């Protein structure tokens, strides 16, 4: 009797594993059959930006529109606050995260990452008037210094580590964190490059870049739900192909190495 129960138990486990694999194997097919790729984004310049009319533009928009085009499906963008985007993916609200998301071990416990499709870094912008007497990064690590960053981002985590004595304030959006340093509510702003650099170019009288090199560099990957191996395999193949034909590098150069795209943002 016990041996039969064990046999049935093993059969049930195998069946459950098989069914689980079948469900996850259909993720790519679901997108194709639906005819729409649901893309989760968050507003970070120049990754994804929203114009006055509500139209989205940016590096991630171009990249995922090309991805959808190559899949012969439509692209549907859904904007989230950064702190909500991973949970949205895990709930099945979106098929992919395209947000310049840094590949980290902590995030890889929650979602799967594609191979990298972009290189980036974390930079620092300062309020020129408030930091005119600051001569080093060490001087920013004081209890009376306020540093802004977006919550749940790698920039916020880095700011907490580098400026552990300062008051690192978390904001839900890049717009709010940027506004804080612009309005003199924060001495500095830590964010994904080239956000700080572009901010200094736009407002040279107010904002300065005290160091030219990034605080750290990182690699960005697409985020997908756990277990979606076929979808992940396709994304890795797509990235490999678009790197080989230089499409990704050309698109990255357009958005990250100049401000010519500002004419495209309405």
N, C-alpha and C positions, 0 to 999 in steps of 0.2 A: 504493500500500500504506500509506504513511504517512498519507495523507488519510483512508483507511478506519479506521485505528487511532484517529485523532483523533475521527472521527465516533462510533465505538463508545465511546470514552472519555467524550465529552460526553453520550451517551445514558445511560451507566451513572451518571454524576454526577446527571443529572436524575432518574433512577429512584430513586437513593438518597435524594435530597432529598425526593421524593414519599413514599417509604415512611416516612422519618423523621417527616414532617409527619402522616402517617396515624396512626402509633403515638402521637404526643403528643396528637393531636386526640381520641383515645379516652379520655384520662385522666378526664374528667368522666363519660363514659358508663360507665367501669369502676366508679366509685363508685356510680352509680345501679343498675347491674346487680348489683353485689355486695350492695347494700342496706345498706351500712355505711360510714360516714365514719370513717377512722382518724385520730385527732387526737393529735399530739404536744404534750405539755405539760411544764412544769417547775414545781417548787413555789416560788412567790413570792407572799407575801401582799400584797393580796387577789386577785391574778390567778388562782392555783390553789392550793388548800389541801387537805390530806388530814386527815380526822378520825380519831378513835381507832378507828373501825370500818373504816377504809380508804376510806370514801366521799369522793369529791372534790367540792369546791364552790368557788365563786369567780366572778369576772367572766368569765374565759375559759370556764369550764364552762357558765355561762348562755348566753354568746354562741354557742358552737359547738353547744350543744344546740338552740338556736333555728335555727341554720344548717341542721343536720341535719333538723330538723322541717320546715323550708321546702323541703327537698329530698326529703321523704318517705322518708328513710333513718334507720337507727339510728346512734347515736354510740358510738364506742369510743375510750376515752382510754388513752393509753400514757404513763407518766411516765418522763422521762429526766433525767439530770443535764444541766445547761445546756451543758456543753462537748461533749456527745454528740448534741444534738438536731438540728443541721444535717446531720451525717453520716447520722443515721437517716433523715432526709427524702431525702437524695440516694441512699441505698441502696434506697429504695422501701418501707421499713418502715411509713411513715405517709404520709397524703395531704396533710397540712397541719400547719404549726407555728402554734400559738396560744399565745403566751407573752409577750405584751406586748413583742415583739421590736422594738427600734429599727431603723428603716430607715437603713442606712448604705451608702455606696458599696462598702466592703470586703465586706460580706455579699452585696451585689447581684452580686458577681462569682461567687458560689457558688450562689445561689438567686434566684428571682424574688419580688418583693413585690407584694402588693395595694396599692390606695390605702389611706391611713391610716384606721383605724377607732377609734383612741384617741389621746389626747394624754397625755404623761406627762413626768416629769423625774427627775433624779438628785439625791438629798438626802443629808445628812450627819447621823449620830447620833453622839454622843460619850458615853463613860463619864464620868459626872459627877465621881466621885471622882478619877479619873486626870487629868482635864483642868481641874480647878477653878482652876488658875492660868493657863490658856491664855486669852488675850484676843483673838486674831485667827486667821484661817486660816493666816497666814504662820507663826505659832508652832507649827502642826501639821506644818509642812514641815521637820522636823528629823530627823536620823538616828536619834535615840533614840525616835521616835514610830512606833508600829505601827498600821497601818490595814488593816482587813479588807474584802474584797469577794469576789464570786463570780467564779471564773476564766472567761475567755472572754466575759465580759459587758461591756457598754458602761460599766458602773459601774467595773469593774476598770481598763479603759483610761483612763477619766477620772481615777481616783485616781492612776494612774501619771504622768499628765501634770501634774496640779495639785500633787501631793505627790512630786515627783521625788527629793527628798532623804530622804524618810521611807521606812520599811520597809513596803511595801505587800504584804500577804500574800494569796495566792489560796486560796480554799476551794471545794470542789466543789459545795456546796449553800448555800442561804441560811440554813438552820438552823445549819450549822457556823459561818458567818461571823457570824451574830447571837450565837451562844453565846460566841464569842471576845470580843466587846465587853461582853457581859453578865458574863462571868467575870473580866474584868480582864486578859485576854490580849491585848487590843487597845485602843488609846486611842479609836479611832473606827471607824465602819462606814459605807461608801459604798454606796448601793443605790437601786434604783428607788423613787420615791415612789409610794405613801405608806408603804412599809415602815418607814423610820426614824421617821416621825411616829407611826405606830401603836405602834411599840416604846416610844417615849417616853410615850405615853398609858397603856400597860399598866404600865410600870415607871418612874413619875416620879421615884422616889428614886434610881434607878440611871442612867437615860438622859436625856440632854438634847439638844435641837435648837438648836445655837448660832446658826444663821441660818434665817430664816423662808422665804426664797425658795430655789428649787432651784438647784443649782450650774449645771445646764444643763437645757433642755427638749428633748424629742424627740417624734417621731411613730412610732406602732407600726403595723405591718402584718402580715397573714398571710403566711407563707412557703410557697411551693410550688416544686416542681422546675422546673428550666430547661426551656423548650419547651412547657409545659402552658398554652398560650394560651387554649383554651376554658374550662378550669377557672378561670384567672385572670380572664377576662372575666365569668364567672358571679359570682365573689366580689366583683368591683368593682361589678357591678349590685346584688348583695345588700346590700353596704355602703351604696350610694347610697339604696336603698329604705328600709333600716332607719334611716338618718339622717333621711330625709325624714319618716318617721312618728314620729320622736323615741324610738323604742324603744332605740336604742343609748345615747342621752344619759341616758335614764331609768335604764337598767341601770347605766351608769357611775356615776351619782350615788349609787345604792344602795350600791355596793361601795366607792366612793372618798371619799365625803363624810360618812360616819358609821361608827359601830361597831355599828349595829343588827344587822348580819349575823352577829355573833358567836354569836347564839342559834341560827343555822342550821348552824353548824359543829359536828359531833358527833365 
